[in-house]
Structure formats: C-alpha cells, structure tokens
Amino acid sequence: MERPTDTHLRSANNVMRYYVHASDGDIGHVEGLLVEDRTWAIRYFIVNTSNWWLGHTVLISPEWIDDVYWAESKLIVSMSRQSVKDSPAYHPNELDRVQESALHAHYGHRGYWPTADGND
C-alpha cells in the first residue's frame, strides 16, 4: 500500500508562526489557537499583526481561510489588510459571545453557535 506524500495533518506547534496573507498582502502570523474544550473544534487562529500594526492581535476563524500553502507555511484569507486592521482586537481574558458576535459581524459572517430560533 502506497502512503500519501502529504496528508495535510499538522500539529498545533507546526501551524504556529504560519504567515497569514490577506487579499492585498501579508497581515501577520499565527501565534496560537483557540480550541473548544468539549468538541476539540478549532474556533480561531490567534493572529499576531505586530509586524504591521503595533500590539494588535486578532482572531481569524478557520472557516474564513480560503487556502493553505503547506510548503510555504502560509494561510490565505479573502479579506483586506484594512479589514483585519479594523477588526476587534483580541484580549484573552475578555472573549465572550458579545465579542465573538462583534467579530463575526465585522467580517460579515454568521457565528458558529445556534441562533435563538434554533438554526445554525
């Protein structure tokens, strides 16, 4: 049986420091992951943009990633650098559903959680 050359399965440590590239240029690198403790779902990539904007850390949902270049350690998102710069900053001790809702609204995406009417 022949083994595939690349299964695209990576450890969290391997994904750290992957570059994040917006539609109009680089915006930062992956600094961490936020994982839901019950389901082990990766909810967000913590993206450090300090090389571009001082002290600004943002969240990017895996659902917003358009492509991954494994050999180049790069994640591609279809949002502009300005959109990322204007997104709500991530503060680890302050993340709650209100901030998540603001984040998803900023990028024009629905949340991953069920809505009040029971629809996902």
C-alpha positions as CSV (number, residue, x, y, z in Angstrom):
1,M,0.0,0.0,0.0
2,E,1.4,3.4,-1.0
3,R,1.4,6.1,1.6
4,P,0.3,9.6,0.6
5,T,3.2,12.1,0.4
6,D,1.3,14.8,2.4
7,T,-1.9,14.3,4.4
8,H,-2.1,17.9,5.4
9,L,-2.4,16.9,9.0
10,R,-0.3,19.2,11.1
11,S,0.2,19.6,14.9
12,A,-0.7,22.9,16.5
13,N,3.1,23.5,17.0
14,N,3.7,23.2,13.3
15,V,1.0,25.7,12.5
16,M,2.4,28.3,14.9
17,R,4.2,31.1,13.0
18,Y,2.4,30.3,9.7
19,Y,2.1,33.5,7.8
20,V,-1.4,34.9,7.2
21,H,-1.9,36.5,3.9
22,A,-4.8,38.8,3.1
23,S,-6.1,39.7,-0.4
24,D,-3.7,42.6,-0.6
25,G,-0.7,41.4,1.4
26,D,0.7,39.8,4.5
27,I,-1.0,40.6,7.8
28,G,0.7,38.6,10.4
29,H,1.5,35.2,11.7
30,V,-0.3,32.5,13.7
31,E,0.5,32.9,17.4
32,G,-1.9,30.4,18.9
33,L,-5.2,28.5,18.6
34,L,-8.4,28.7,20.5
35,V,-9.9,25.2,20.8
36,E,-13.3,24.4,22.2
37,D,-12.7,22.1,25.1
38,R,-15.8,19.9,24.6
39,T,-15.6,19.2,20.9
40,W,-11.9,20.0,20.2
41,A,-13.0,22.2,17.4
42,I,-10.5,24.9,16.4
43,R,-12.6,28.0,16.8
44,Y,-10.0,30.7,16.0
45,F,-6.4,31.2,14.9
46,I,-4.8,33.9,17.1
47,V,-3.0,36.2,14.6
48,N,-0.3,38.5,15.7
49,T,-0.1,41.5,13.4
50,S,2.5,43.4,15.4
51,N,5.0,43.4,12.5
52,W,2.4,45.5,10.6
53,W,0.5,47.3,13.4
54,L,1.9,47.6,16.9
55,G,0.3,45.4,19.6
56,H,-2.7,44.3,17.6
57,T,-3.7,40.6,17.9
58,V,-6.8,39.4,16.1
59,L,-8.9,36.3,15.7
60,I,-9.5,34.5,12.4
61,S,-11.9,31.6,12.2
62,P,-10.7,28.5,10.3
63,E,-13.9,28.9,8.2
64,W,-12.6,32.2,6.8
65,I,-9.4,30.6,5.5
66,D,-9.6,30.2,1.7
67,D,-6.4,28.2,1.1
68,V,-3.3,26.8,2.8
69,Y,0.1,26.6,1.3
70,W,1.6,23.9,3.4
71,A,5.1,24.0,1.9
72,E,5.2,27.8,2.3
73,S,3.6,27.8,5.8
74,K,1.0,30.3,4.7
75,L,-2.7,30.7,5.3
76,I,-4.8,32.7,2.8
77,V,-7.8,34.8,3.7
78,S,-10.1,36.7,1.4
79,M,-10.2,39.9,3.4
80,S,-8.2,43.0,3.1
81,R,-5.4,44.1,5.4
82,Q,-7.5,47.1,6.3
83,S,-10.4,44.9,7.3
84,V,-8.1,42.9,9.6
85,K,-6.6,46.1,11.0
86,D,-10.1,47.4,11.8
87,S,-11.3,44.1,13.4
88,P,-11.9,43.9,17.1
89,A,-8.6,43.3,18.9
90,Y,-8.3,40.0,20.8
91,H,-7.9,40.2,24.5
92,P,-7.7,36.7,26.1
93,N,-9.5,37.5,29.3
94,E,-12.3,39.4,27.7
95,L,-13.6,37.0,25.0
96,D,-17.3,36.2,25.3
97,R,-20.3,35.7,23.0
98,V,-20.7,39.5,22.7
99,Q,-17.2,40.0,21.4
100,E,-17.5,36.9,19.2
101,S,-20.7,38.3,17.7
102,A,-19.0,41.6,17.0
103,L,-16.1,39.8,15.4
104,H,-18.3,37.8,13.1
105,A,-20.4,40.8,12.2
106,H,-17.3,42.8,11.4
107,Y,-16.3,40.2,8.8
108,G,-19.9,39.6,7.6
109,H,-20.1,36.0,8.8
110,R,-22.6,34.2,10.9
111,G,-21.5,32.7,14.2
112,Y,-20.8,29.0,14.6
113,W,-23.3,28.8,17.6
114,P,-27.0,28.1,17.3
115,T,-29.3,31.1,16.9
116,A,-32.2,31.9,19.2
117,D,-34.6,30.2,16.7
118,G,-32.6,27.0,16.9
119,N,-31.0,27.3,13.5
120,D,-27.3,27.0,13.0
